[in-house]
Amino acid sequence: MLDRVVKHYVKDYSGEEKICCPFHNERTPSLVLYHHQASFYCYGCGASGSPLDFVAYSEDLDIKEDFKKVKELTMGIMGMTYEQYAKEKAELSDGVEVMQNDCLPSMTDEEVKAFIAASHIVLNNGTKVHAYQGMGYRNIKDEYLRFFGHVTRKDKDGNVLSRHYPETNTKGKMAGYKCRNHPKDFTHGNVGHTGSKNQLSGQARYQGFNKYLLIVGGEEDKVAAYQMLEENRAGKPQVAEVHVVSPTCGENTCAKQVALNRDFCDRYENIIIGMDNDDAGKKAAQAIAEVLPKEKVKIAVWSGKDPNKMLDDGKHQQFCRDFYNARPLIASGIKESSGLMDSVREELMRPRIKLPPHWHEVERATKGGFLQGRIINIIGDTSVGKTTHINDLVYFWMFNAPEKVGVVSLEMTDGQYTIDLLSLHLEKNLMWIGDGEDILNYLDKPEIKAMYDDLLTHDDGRPRFSILDERDGDIKMLEKQIETLIHQHGCKIIVVDVLTDILRGMDMSAQEEHMKFQKRIVKSGVTIINVLHTRKPAGSSEGWKMPSEYDAFGSSTFVQSAAVNIVIGRDKMSEDSIEKNRTYVDMPKCRGGETGSITSFIYDVGTRKVMDYNDWIAKQASSRSVMPEPVYVPADTETAIDVPMQVLDDMPQVVYDSPPDSAYNDVPF
């Protein structure tokens, strides 16, 4: 965006991020271009701003007095309308993820010092004024401006021109300065890398744990609130310090920034949210509360508009009373019947979670797929193919689900899981290619790379799913990490594969406490898919027997609390190789849908493809002359359908040109 304007005026410009400033004479480059947010700053002369400012400087125009002319010139150079420009600039300023690295680059020490030095000024009366001196602007004292590093720029008469707020990246390093031009203009003047991907404003000041954290609506409110609270506790050593932070972005994205810094907020015993006392502020406060530990959250309602206005109005004591009177975020749960239709509309308009094509009978029985905000259990014996079928679901949802998927992998590592997804995507069992080097050589082929380029990320660079590779923590750690997947990574479909692994060793009361946690989570609209083993393989002296939902390992509360229980079973010891690769699907519980024996699947080991059994039979019947042959696995090998990917290289890897007739027993031609 900015480069088009720079190229127009700087003829030898070829994409550099740092150039010699065209607005003053210099030999060493000092003008830095911040393309990710279409802004620039010269550490030599202080010239800064947006593409509009660059044109104004170049044409020797005053952007305020000659704004119409500056706008026309800029839009002509950029080849767009002002509406298009404003929309693109707003998206950049809002901190849209334009960089793959989650940590924005930091400013150098020299750049920070140069910026602060350029903000010192000698007034017309000869008074030297430091960058941290605010001239009493907005009734904020200099000591608190210095504490937070707020820089105030003045003219020669001492009038405030702009305030600059430091922002720190996720490593706590100085990333840039956000600019507020007097009285309230945020359109230009930012320096460095600013936006919602940085820490909360003020966060870098606090490293340890504390009793209170106050989140307010903006940087001026932050320092005003801290000033009033600190002056209130002066001479009162028993009163705990209150740490105050604010989002660095607008109301629309502030909750996302708080979510990214949830671990920092979770250090505190009490989290008080005190946004502006208007509709936008109340809406933002509710959104922020949704991403924080609810048992810690309290809502402060200010008697005035916001903390800075209360400071201006001299309502210091009232502000402190409002703070300490903050109320816990506890809803009564009681709703009047007159308002229930809004909840009905919200529930009915939620998109269902669709299922893969070969699950079409399950989708039919559930009346269109899984409802969001439910607990769904998938239950089966060990080594019957649960991993295969769960990975099929996750792979399908990566491309088709209405929400992002988060996988809690308690069996496979993240590397093993990704290999399995690659095998699905490429329709080729990678572990059958050879050793690790052979597989990597195959994946590095340009034509193969092109086939899986879109597997792990969307076109805009967003990850398709998140995975928690966890096997060492206890259940409380797991719950905290699930909340992180939800609030920080935006996952609203959580697949716990296999929940049984962490239930082992837990007593029944602890298991029931975890189910209470899951029930609380799904009330917020999150869907949880639990994968559960049975207590023991279902079988007897009479042969194999299909398991039931109550064979699931653990407390019965898991199957009782779920909206849907799906049981899968397979006679993995069958001498019939077709039957051995056939998985039966029962649904003994389905709220709002059908129950009973629903369908069965057939599996092809070589391509890792699963089909609905009846569809497969129909396909065989329709192509009698050229019947596609599934991979034949001799009856004395390990089961074909649920051999973990990591041990496939230990299996006999033989595809017979002419398999024995028994390989096709009972298959109609």
KOLDO-301889 format. One line per field, with one value per residue (C-alpha): x negated, y, z negated; residue number from 0. Coordinates in steps of 0.02 Angstrom, whole numbers, plus 32768, in hexadecimal, padded with zeros to 4 digits. Each point is the difference from the previous one (the first is absolute). Layout:
N
px	[X; ...]
py	[Y; ...]
pz	[Z; ...]
seq	[NUM; ...]
This chain:
669
px	[8000; 7F7A; 7F81; 8067; 7FF3; 7F47; 7FD5; 805A; 7F91; 7F5F; 7FCE; 7F74; 806C; 8001; 805C; 7F89; 8045; 7F86; 7FD3; 7FAE; 8086; 803A; 803C; 7F55; 7F4C; 7FA8; 7F87; 802B; 80B0; 8070; 80B1; 8050; 8095; 807A; 805C; 8067; 8064; 7FDA; 7FA1; 7F53; 7F90; 7F5E; 7F8C; 7FA0; 8083; 8099; 806A; 8083; 80AC; 8066; 7FF7; 8065; 7F7A; 7F76; 8057; 801B; 7F48; 7FCB; 8073; 7FDC; 80B9; 8053; 8066; 8084; 8018; 7FE6; 804C; 8071; 7F6E; 7F90; 8089; 8019; 7F44; 7FEB; 8093; 7FC4; 7F54; 8047; 8088; 8090; 8091; 7FF2; 8081; 7F92; 7F68; 8058; 803A; 7F53; 7FAE; 807E; 7FDC; 7F46; 8012; 806F; 7F6F; 8036; 7F86; 7F96; 7F63; 7FE8; 7F95; 806F; 7F7B; 7FF1; 7F4E; 7FB8; 7FB7; 7F45; 7FC2; 7FBE; 80AC; 8056; 7F81; 800D; 80BD; 7FFF; 7F75; 8064; 8090; 7F9D; 801D; 7FC6; 8095; 8001; 7FE2; 7F61; 8048; 7FBF; 808D; 7FDF; 8060; 804E; 8042; 80B8; 801F; 8092; 805C; 809E; 7FCE; 7F83; 7F62; 7F53; 7FC7; 8088; 7FDD; 7F4A; 8034; 805C; 7F88; 8083; 7FAF; 8053; 7FD2; 801A; 7FEE; 7F90; 808B; 8017; 80A2; 8013; 7FFB; 8004; 7FEB; 7F9C; 801C; 7F77; 8032; 7FA0; 8000; 8023; 7F4C; 8013; 7F8E; 802B; 805B; 803F; 8061; 80B9; 802E; 8097; 8000; 8059; 808F; 8029; 7FB9; 7FAF; 7FEF; 7F47; 7F60; 7FE4; 7F4A; 7FBE; 8071; 80A2; 80A5; 8062; 7F75; 7F9C; 8012; 8083; 7FCB; 7FA4; 7FEA; 7F42; 7FFE; 803D; 7F9F; 803C; 80A5; 8076; 80AA; 8053; 7FFB; 806C; 8023; 803E; 8031; 7F68; 7F52; 8038; 807D; 7F76; 7F8A; 8090; 8042; 7F53; 7FE2; 80A3; 7FE8; 7F4B; 802B; 808E; 7F8A; 7F78; 7FD3; 8066; 7F82; 808B; 8053; 7FC3; 7FC0; 8077; 7FB1; 8058; 7FF9; 8065; 8015; 7F9C; 808C; 80B7; 809A; 801B; 7F5D; 7FD5; 8043; 7F8F; 7F68; 8031; 8015; 7F50; 7FC0; 8071; 7F6E; 7FC5; 80AF; 8013; 7F6F; 8074; 8079; 8081; 8018; 806A; 8042; 8026; 8024; 8056; 80AD; 8059; 804D; 7F5D; 7FA2; 8081; 7FFD; 7F42; 8000; 8074; 7F92; 7F63; 8055; 8026; 7F46; 7FC6; 8011; 80B1; 7FE1; 7F82; 805D; 805B; 8054; 7FE7; 8085; 7FBC; 806A; 7FB6; 7FDF; 7F52; 7F6B; 7FAF; 80A2; 8014; 7F4E; 8027; 809F; 7FA5; 8060; 7F67; 8053; 809C; 7F95; 7FA9; 80A7; 803F; 7F64; 800F; 80BB; 7FE7; 8077; 7FD5; 8032; 8086; 80A0; 809D; 8029; 80B6; 8054; 80B3; 8069; 8024; 7F4C; 7FE4; 8024; 7F5A; 7FA8; 8067; 7FCD; 7F4A; 8002; 805A; 7F92; 7F5C; 7FB3; 7FF8; 7F5A; 800C; 7FB1; 7F92; 8059; 7FEF; 8053; 809D; 806E; 7FC5; 8021; 80AE; 8022; 7FC5; 8074; 7F77; 7F61; 7FC9; 8050; 7F80; 7FEB; 8012; 7F99; 7FEC; 7FAD; 7FB4; 7FE8; 7FA6; 7F8D; 7F45; 7FBA; 80A5; 7FDE; 8032; 7F64; 8022; 80B4; 7FDA; 7F77; 807A; 8076; 7F78; 7FBF; 80AF; 8022; 7F5C; 804D; 80BB; 802A; 8052; 7F7F; 7F46; 7FCD; 7F8D; 7FBA; 7FC6; 7F8F; 7FDE; 7FBC; 7FAA; 7F7C; 8020; 7F87; 8058; 80A8; 7FC8; 7FB9; 80AA; 8057; 7F83; 8025; 80B9; 7FE6; 7F8D; 8066; 7F5F; 7FC4; 7F5C; 7FBD; 8001; 7F87; 7F64; 7F95; 800A; 7F88; 8062; 80A2; 7FB0; 7FB8; 80AE; 804F; 7F7B; 8029; 8046; 8098; 8027; 7FE6; 807E; 807E; 7FF6; 7FD8; 80AE; 800E; 7FC5; 802D; 808C; 7FDB; 7FEB; 7F7F; 8073; 7FE2; 8088; 7FF8; 7F9E; 7FBA; 7FD4; 7F7A; 8016; 7FDD; 7FAD; 8077; 808F; 80B8; 7FFB; 7F6F; 8061; 8099; 7F98; 7FB2; 80AC; 8035; 7F63; 8030; 80AB; 7FD7; 7F53; 8006; 80B8; 802A; 80BA; 7FFB; 7F92; 7FD0; 7FB9; 7FA5; 7FFE; 8055; 7FF2; 7F43; 8010; 8094; 7F9A; 7FC8; 8085; 8086; 80B7; 8018; 7F6E; 8048; 80A9; 7FAD; 7FB2; 80AA; 8040; 7F72; 8035; 80B6; 7FCC; 7F97; 8088; 8079; 7F95; 8021; 7F64; 8016; 7F9C; 7FDD; 7FC3; 7FAC; 8017; 7FBD; 806B; 7FD4; 7FD2; 8018; 80B2; 7FF9; 8028; 7FE7; 8087; 7F97; 7FFC; 8088; 8027; 7FDA; 8082; 7FF3; 7FF9; 7F63; 7FA6; 7F72; 801C; 8092; 80AD; 8017; 7FA1; 8081; 8092; 7FCC; 7FDC; 807C; 7FC3; 7FAC; 7FB7; 7FBE; 7F8F; 7FCF; 7FA4; 7FDB; 7F45; 7FE0; 8077; 7FB7; 8063; 7F92; 8095; 8057; 7F5D; 7FF8; 80B8; 802C; 80B2; 8048; 8089; 804C; 8055; 801A; 8027; 8064; 8072; 7FD2; 800D; 7FB1; 7FD3; 7F8C; 7FDB; 7F7F; 7F58; 7F5C; 7F7F; 7F47; 7F74; 7F56; 7F9A; 805D; 803F; 80AD; 809E; 80A7; 80B1; 8010; 80A3; 7FB7; 7F69; 806E; 8064; 7F5F; 7FC4; 80A6; 7FFA; 7F50; 8002; 7F89; 7F79; 8010; 7F89; 7F9E; 7FE7; 7F55; 7FFD; 7FB4; 7FDF; 806D; 7F6F; 7FC4; 8031; 80A7; 7FFB; 807A; 7FB3; 7F47; 7FB3; 7FA4; 7F5E; 7FF5; 803C; 7F4E; 7FFA; 8092; 7FF5; 8011; 803B; 8085; 8020; 8018; 8075; 8043; 8052; 80B8; 8024; 7FD1; 80A6; 8075; 80B5; 7FDE; 8088; 7FC7]
py	[8000; 807E; 7FC7; 8045; 80B0; 7FEE; 7FC1; 8096; 807D; 7F9E; 7FC6; 7F89; 7FAB; 7F42; 7FBD; 8027; 8013; 808D; 808E; 80AB; 807B; 806A; 8088; 8033; 7FEE; 7F65; 7F7C; 7F77; 7FB7; 802D; 7FF7; 7F58; 7FBE; 7F93; 7FAB; 7F8D; 8099; 807B; 807E; 8050; 805A; 805F; 7FF3; 8096; 8087; 7FB1; 7FFB; 7F7A; 7FC6; 7FA6; 8001; 80A1; 8051; 7FC4; 805A; 809C; 8007; 7FE2; 8087; 807B; 8003; 8010; 7F5F; 8057; 809C; 7FAA; 7F57; 7FFA; 801D; 7F85; 7F7D; 8017; 7FF5; 7F66; 7FA2; 8028; 7FBA; 7F64; 7FE3; 7FE8; 805C; 804C; 7F82; 7F70; 8053; 801B; 7F4C; 7FB8; 8077; 7FD3; 7F46; 801F; 8071; 7F80; 7F88; 7F84; 7F6D; 8030; 7FB0; 7F46; 801B; 8022; 8071; 80A9; 8044; 806F; 80AD; 8014; 805C; 8089; 8015; 800E; 807F; 8064; 8005; 803B; 807F; 8047; 801E; 8070; 80B8; 80AD; 8075; 80B3; 803C; 7F97; 7F76; 7F53; 7F81; 7F44; 7F84; 7FB5; 80A8; 800D; 80B8; 7FCA; 7FC0; 7FA2; 801A; 7F71; 8019; 7FEF; 7F77; 7F8C; 802C; 7FD1; 7F5F; 7FC5; 8053; 8071; 8085; 80AA; 806F; 80BB; 8099; 8094; 804F; 7F63; 7FC8; 7F43; 7FBE; 7F45; 7F75; 7F63; 7F5A; 7F7A; 7F52; 7F62; 7F61; 7F52; 7FF4; 80A1; 8064; 80AE; 7FEC; 80B0; 8098; 8018; 80B6; 8063; 80AB; 8088; 7FF6; 7F50; 7FD4; 7F54; 8003; 802A; 800F; 7F4B; 7FCC; 7F4E; 7F67; 801F; 7FA4; 7F75; 7F7F; 805A; 7FF1; 8065; 80B4; 8006; 7F44; 800A; 8064; 7F6B; 7F5E; 7FA9; 7FC3; 8076; 800D; 807A; 801F; 808B; 8001; 80A8; 8041; 8063; 8040; 80A6; 7FA5; 7F87; 8085; 8066; 7F66; 7FD1; 80B3; 8005; 7F52; 8023; 80A6; 7FA9; 7F80; 807E; 7FE5; 7F60; 7F71; 7F80; 8031; 7F98; 8054; 7FF1; 7FD7; 805B; 7FD4; 8028; 7FB9; 8059; 7FED; 802D; 7FB4; 7F89; 7FA1; 8021; 7F58; 7FA5; 805D; 7FD6; 7F4A; 7FFF; 803C; 7F90; 7FAC; 80AA; 802B; 7F56; 8028; 8071; 7FD1; 8081; 8043; 809E; 8039; 80BA; 8037; 80A4; 801B; 8000; 7F7D; 7FDC; 7FF0; 7F8B; 7F93; 7FFA; 7FD5; 7F6D; 7FC2; 800C; 7FA4; 7F6F; 7FDC; 800A; 7F86; 802B; 7FD7; 808E; 8085; 8094; 8090; 80B4; 807E; 80B2; 808D; 806D; 7FDF; 7FB6; 800A; 8096; 8064; 7FD9; 803D; 80A0; 8018; 7FE7; 7F60; 7FA3; 7FB4; 7FCF; 7FA9; 7F9A; 7FD3; 7FC7; 7F95; 7FA9; 7FE9; 7F9C; 7F6D; 7F4B; 7FC3; 7F88; 7FF2; 7FC3; 7F8B; 8035; 8041; 803B; 7F9F; 80A1; 8005; 7F4A; 800D; 805B; 7F67; 7F91; 8065; 7FFE; 7F44; 7FDA; 8072; 7FB1; 7FA1; 7F45; 7FA6; 7F9A; 7F53; 7FB0; 7FB4; 7F4C; 8035; 8030; 7F84; 8047; 80B0; 7FC9; 7FB2; 809E; 8067; 805F; 7FEB; 8025; 8094; 807A; 8012; 7F47; 7F71; 7F6F; 7F5D; 7F86; 7F59; 7F62; 7F72; 8015; 7FE4; 8009; 809D; 8091; 8062; 7FE8; 8039; 8092; 803E; 7FF3; 8072; 807D; 8004; 8021; 8087; 8058; 8030; 7FFD; 8023; 80A5; 8013; 7FDF; 7F54; 7FE5; 7F51; 7FC3; 7F71; 7F8D; 7F6F; 8043; 8088; 8099; 7FBB; 7F57; 8057; 806E; 7F69; 7FAF; 809C; 800B; 7F4A; 8028; 809C; 7FAB; 7F5E; 7FA1; 7FA6; 805C; 7F80; 7F7F; 8064; 7FD0; 8049; 80B4; 8043; 7FAD; 8050; 80AD; 7FF2; 7FD5; 8093; 8078; 7FDF; 80A2; 7FA8; 7FAF; 80A3; 8051; 7F7B; 8021; 80B9; 802D; 7F72; 8058; 80B6; 8061; 806D; 8097; 7FA6; 7FD6; 7F51; 7F82; 7FAE; 7FFF; 7F68; 7FE7; 7F7A; 7FD2; 7F60; 8034; 8078; 7FDA; 8020; 80B4; 802A; 7FB3; 806A; 809E; 7FD3; 7FDD; 80AF; 8043; 7FA8; 8050; 80B1; 801F; 7F97; 8015; 7F45; 7FDC; 7F46; 7FA2; 7F4B; 7FA2; 7F68; 7F95; 8041; 7F53; 8013; 808B; 7FB3; 7F69; 8013; 8083; 7FD5; 8011; 80A7; 804D; 7FBE; 804B; 80A7; 7FFC; 7FE0; 809B; 805F; 7FBF; 802E; 80B1; 800E; 7FC7; 8081; 8083; 7FAF; 7F92; 7F4E; 7F75; 7F59; 7F80; 7F61; 7F75; 7F4F; 7F74; 7FAD; 7F5F; 7FB9; 7FC7; 7F48; 7F54; 7F48; 8013; 807B; 80BB; 806F; 80B6; 806E; 8074; 80B2; 7FC1; 7F9E; 80AA; 8010; 8076; 804E; 7FE6; 80BD; 800D; 7F9D; 8047; 80B6; 7FF5; 8036; 7F78; 7F5A; 7FA7; 7F4F; 7FB1; 7F4A; 7F87; 7F47; 8016; 7F45; 7FCB; 7F89; 805A; 8090; 8069; 7FEC; 8022; 80AA; 8029; 8077; 8000; 80A5; 8004; 809D; 7FCF; 80B7; 8095; 8090; 8040; 7F73; 7F46; 7F75; 7F4C; 7FA9; 808A; 7FC6; 7FAC; 8032; 7FA2; 8031; 7FFD; 7FFF; 8033; 80A1; 801A; 8017; 7FD2; 7FE5; 7FE0; 7F43; 8003; 8081; 7F91; 7F69; 8066; 8039; 7F4C; 7FCF; 808F; 7FD4; 7F42; 7FF8; 806A; 7FEF; 806F; 7F90; 8037; 7FDF; 7F4A; 7FE1; 7F4B; 7FC2; 7FE2; 80B5; 808A; 8051; 8071; 8082; 8041; 7FE4; 80A2; 805F; 7FFA; 7F42; 7FE4; 7FE7; 7F62; 7FB2; 7F8E; 8079; 7F8B; 801F; 7F5B; 8003; 7F6B; 7FF6; 7F5F; 7FED; 800D; 80B8; 8022; 7F8D; 803A; 8097; 8008; 8010]
pz	[8000; 7FCA; 8081; 8092; 7FB9; 7FD3; 80B0; 804B; 7FA5; 7FE1; 80AD; 7FCA; 7F7B; 8015; 7F6A; 7F70; 7F50; 7FD8; 8078; 7FFF; 7FCD; 8096; 7F89; 7FBB; 803B; 7FC0; 803A; 7F84; 8012; 7F6D; 8048; 7FD8; 8062; 7F9F; 808E; 7F8F; 7FC9; 808D; 7F96; 7FFC; 7F85; 8015; 7F6C; 8043; 8019; 7FAF; 809F; 7FEA; 8030; 8084; 80C0; 7FF9; 7F92; 8075; 8090; 7F97; 7FCF; 80B5; 8047; 7F71; 7FD0; 7F56; 7FEC; 7F96; 8069; 80A8; 7FD7; 809B; 8075; 7FA1; 8009; 80BC; 8022; 7F93; 8049; 80AF; 7FDB; 7FAC; 8082; 7F86; 7FB3; 7F53; 7FC0; 803B; 7FB1; 7F5A; 7FFA; 8024; 7F84; 7F78; 8019; 7FF0; 7F69; 7FAB; 7FF9; 8085; 8000; 8094; 7FB8; 7FE8; 7F65; 7F69; 7FB3; 8056; 801A; 7F78; 8012; 7FE3; 7F66; 8072; 8051; 7F57; 7FC1; 80A1; 7FF4; 7F4C; 8023; 8093; 7F86; 7F8B; 8024; 7FCC; 7FF3; 803F; 7F4F; 7FF5; 7F92; 8025; 8000; 7FF9; 806C; 7F63; 7FC4; 802C; 7FD8; 7F91; 809A; 7FCE; 7F48; 8006; 7F9B; 804A; 7F88; 8040; 80B6; 7FE0; 7FA8; 809C; 807C; 804F; 806E; 8019; 8092; 7FF0; 806D; 7FD4; 7F9A; 7F97; 8051; 800A; 80B1; 7FE3; 7F80; 8029; 7FA5; 8000; 8038; 7FD9; 8068; 7FBB; 7FC2; 7F9C; 8074; 803E; 80A5; 8023; 7FC8; 801F; 8022; 7FC5; 8053; 7F9C; 7FDC; 803B; 80AA; 8015; 80BD; 8009; 7F9B; 7FCB; 7FF5; 800D; 7FFA; 7FA2; 7FF6; 7FAE; 8012; 7F7A; 7F44; 7FA4; 7FE0; 7F5A; 7FF5; 800B; 7F5D; 7F9D; 7FF7; 7F63; 7FB8; 7FA5; 7FB1; 8078; 80BB; 804A; 80BB; 8041; 80AC; 8039; 7FD9; 7FB5; 7F91; 7FCE; 7FBC; 7FB4; 7FA4; 7FC1; 7FC3; 7F9D; 7FB5; 7FD0; 7FAD; 7FA3; 7FB3; 7FD3; 7F49; 7FF9; 8009; 7FE3; 80A5; 8093; 809E; 8093; 80A8; 808E; 80BA; 809B; 80AF; 8087; 8080; 8014; 7FAF; 8092; 7FE7; 7F49; 7FC5; 807C; 7FBC; 7F4D; 8033; 804A; 7F56; 7F98; 7FA6; 7FC1; 7FC1; 7FAD; 7F89; 7F9C; 7F77; 803A; 80B0; 8004; 80A8; 8004; 80B1; 8031; 7FB9; 80A9; 8072; 805C; 7F5C; 7FB4; 809B; 7FFC; 7F46; 8020; 808F; 7F93; 7F71; 8076; 801D; 7F4A; 7F6C; 7FCA; 7F4A; 7FF8; 8063; 7FB5; 805C; 7FC7; 8030; 7FFD; 7FBB; 808A; 80B8; 7FEA; 7F88; 8056; 7FFD; 7F47; 7FE3; 8060; 7F9A; 7F5A; 7FD6; 7FC0; 7F66; 805E; 8083; 7F79; 7FB1; 80AB; 8014; 7F58; 8019; 80A0; 8005; 802A; 80AD; 7FC5; 8062; 7FA7; 8091; 7FF2; 809D; 8016; 807D; 8060; 803C; 8027; 80BB; 8017; 7FBA; 8073; 8099; 7FCC; 7FE8; 80A3; 8069; 7FC8; 8091; 7FDF; 8004; 80A0; 8011; 8087; 8098; 7FC3; 7F5C; 8060; 7FA2; 7F58; 8041; 8035; 7F55; 7FA7; 8071; 8058; 7F9A; 7F4E; 7FA8; 7FBC; 7F44; 7FDC; 7FB9; 807A; 7FCE; 807C; 7FA9; 8037; 7FD0; 8012; 80AF; 805C; 8065; 7F90; 8030; 80B9; 7FF2; 7F8C; 8074; 8091; 7FA0; 7FD3; 80B3; 8043; 7F7D; 8028; 80A7; 7FDD; 7F4A; 7FCC; 7F75; 7FE8; 7FBD; 7F6C; 7FE5; 7F55; 8034; 7F6D; 8068; 809C; 8005; 806A; 8082; 8009; 800B; 808F; 805F; 7FF2; 8043; 808F; 802B; 8006; 8068; 807E; 8000; 7FE5; 7F65; 7FE4; 7F86; 808B; 806B; 7FA0; 7F74; 7FC2; 8083; 808D; 7FC1; 7FF2; 80AF; 803F; 7FA2; 8040; 80B6; 804B; 804B; 7F57; 7FA0; 8072; 7FCF; 7F44; 8001; 7FBF; 7F82; 7F62; 8025; 8052; 8096; 7F8E; 7F94; 7F6D; 7FB8; 8028; 7F55; 7F5D; 7FA8; 7F49; 7FF4; 7F49; 7FA2; 7F5D; 7FA8; 7F88; 8021; 7FBD; 8074; 8090; 7FD7; 7FFD; 80A8; 804B; 7FC9; 8054; 80A2; 7FF5; 7FCA; 8047; 809E; 802A; 8004; 7FE9; 802B; 7F84; 8026; 7F69; 8046; 7F94; 7F61; 7FB2; 7FF4; 7F80; 7FA4; 7FCE; 7F4D; 7FD7; 7F81; 802F; 7FA8; 8061; 80A4; 7FD6; 7FDA; 80AD; 804D; 7FA4; 8054; 80AB; 7FDF; 7FD3; 809E; 8078; 7FB8; 8055; 80AA; 8006; 8040; 7FAC; 8056; 7F81; 803D; 7F81; 7FF1; 7FBB; 7F5C; 8059; 80AF; 8017; 8023; 7FBC; 8021; 8084; 8062; 801D; 7FBA; 8027; 7F68; 7FB3; 7FBE; 7F4D; 8027; 8007; 7F84; 7F70; 7FA5; 8049; 7FF9; 80A6; 8063; 7F9D; 801C; 80BA; 8084; 8077; 7FDD; 8098; 7FE9; 8082; 8006; 8071; 7FFB; 8015; 7FEA; 808A; 807F; 8087; 8039; 8037; 7F59; 7FA7; 8054; 7FE3; 7F71; 7FBB; 7FC1; 7F7C; 7FB4; 7F5B; 7FD1; 8070; 7FBA; 808A; 8078; 8021; 7F9B; 8027; 807B; 807D; 8080; 801B; 8054; 8069; 7FFD; 8081; 7FAB; 8097; 8028; 7F4D; 804A; 7FA3; 8058; 7FC7; 800F; 8061; 8078; 8017; 8025; 807F; 8051; 8012; 804D; 807E; 803A; 800B; 8091; 7FAF; 7F46; 7F9A; 7F8D; 7F4C; 7FB6; 7FC9; 7F55; 7FD2; 7F72; 7F88; 8000; 7F87; 8028; 8096; 7FC7; 7F5F; 800A; 7FBD; 8088; 7F9F; 8009; 80B1; 8039; 7F94; 805F; 8097; 808F; 8089; 8082; 805A; 80BD; 7FEF; 7F4F; 7FC8; 8026; 7F45; 8009; 8056; 7FA2; 8003; 8070; 8087; 80B3]
seq	[0; 1; 2; 3; 4; 5; 6; 7; 8; 9; 10; 11; 12; 13; 14; 15; 16; 17; 18; 19; 20; 21; 22; 23; 24; 25; 26; 27; 28; 29; 30; 31; 32; 33; 34; 35; 36; 37; 38; 39; 40; 41; 42; 43; 44; 45; 46; 47; 48; 49; 50; 51; 52; 53; 54; 55; 56; 57; 58; 59; 60; 61; 62; 63; 64; 65; 66; 67; 68; 69; 70; 71; 72; 73; 74; 75; 76; 77; 78; 79; 80; 81; 82; 83; 84; 85; 86; 87; 88; 89; 90; 91; 92; 93; 94; 95; 96; 97; 98; 99; 100; 101; 102; 103; 104; 105; 106; 107; 108; 109; 110; 111; 112; 113; 114; 115; 116; 117; 118; 119; 120; 121; 122; 123; 124; 125; 126; 127; 128; 129; 130; 131; 132; 133; 134; 135; 136; 137; 138; 139; 140; 141; 142; 143; 144; 145; 146; 147; 148; 149; 150; 151; 152; 153; 154; 155; 156; 157; 158; 159; 160; 161; 162; 163; 164; 165; 166; 167; 168; 169; 170; 171; 172; 173; 174; 175; 176; 177; 178; 179; 180; 181; 182; 183; 184; 185; 186; 187; 188; 189; 190; 191; 192; 193; 194; 195; 196; 197; 198; 199; 200; 201; 202; 203; 204; 205; 206; 207; 208; 209; 210; 211; 212; 213; 214; 215; 216; 217; 218; 219; 220; 221; 222; 223; 224; 225; 226; 227; 228; 229; 230; 231; 232; 233; 234; 235; 236; 237; 238; 239; 240; 241; 242; 243; 244; 245; 246; 247; 248; 249; 250; 251; 252; 253; 254; 255; 256; 257; 258; 259; 260; 261; 262; 263; 264; 265; 266; 267; 268; 269; 270; 271; 272; 273; 274; 275; 276; 277; 278; 279; 280; 281; 282; 283; 284; 285; 286; 287; 288; 289; 290; 291; 292; 293; 294; 295; 296; 297; 298; 299; 300; 301; 302; 303; 304; 305; 306; 307; 308; 309; 310; 311; 312; 313; 314; 315; 316; 317; 318; 319; 320; 321; 322; 323; 324; 325; 326; 327; 328; 329; 330; 331; 332; 333; 334; 335; 336; 337; 338; 339; 340; 341; 342; 343; 344; 345; 346; 347; 348; 349; 350; 351; 352; 353; 354; 355; 356; 357; 358; 359; 360; 361; 362; 363; 364; 365; 366; 367; 368; 369; 370; 371; 372; 373; 374; 375; 376; 377; 378; 379; 380; 381; 382; 383; 384; 385; 386; 387; 388; 389; 390; 391; 392; 393; 394; 395; 396; 397; 398; 399; 400; 401; 402; 403; 404; 405; 406; 407; 408; 409; 410; 411; 412; 413; 414; 415; 416; 417; 418; 419; 420; 421; 422; 423; 424; 425; 426; 427; 428; 429; 430; 431; 432; 433; 434; 435; 436; 437; 438; 439; 440; 441; 442; 443; 444; 445; 446; 447; 448; 449; 450; 451; 452; 453; 454; 455; 456; 457; 458; 459; 460; 461; 462; 463; 464; 465; 466; 467; 468; 469; 470; 471; 472; 473; 474; 475; 476; 477; 478; 479; 480; 481; 482; 483; 484; 485; 486; 487; 488; 489; 490; 491; 492; 493; 494; 495; 496; 497; 498; 499; 500; 501; 502; 503; 504; 505; 506; 507; 508; 509; 510; 511; 512; 513; 514; 515; 516; 517; 518; 519; 520; 521; 522; 523; 524; 525; 526; 527; 528; 529; 530; 531; 532; 533; 534; 535; 536; 537; 538; 539; 540; 541; 542; 543; 544; 545; 546; 547; 548; 549; 550; 551; 552; 553; 554; 555; 556; 557; 558; 559; 560; 561; 562; 563; 564; 565; 566; 567; 568; 569; 570; 571; 572; 573; 574; 575; 576; 577; 578; 579; 580; 581; 582; 583; 584; 585; 586; 587; 588; 589; 590; 591; 592; 593; 594; 595; 596; 597; 598; 599; 600; 601; 602; 603; 604; 605; 606; 607; 608; 609; 610; 611; 612; 613; 614; 615; 616; 617; 618; 619; 620; 621; 622; 623; 624; 625; 626; 627; 628; 629; 630; 631; 632; 633; 634; 635; 636; 637; 638; 639; 640; 641; 642; 643; 644; 645; 646; 647; 648; 649; 650; 651; 652; 653; 654; 655; 656; 657; 658; 659; 660; 661; 662; 663; 664; 665; 666; 667; 668]
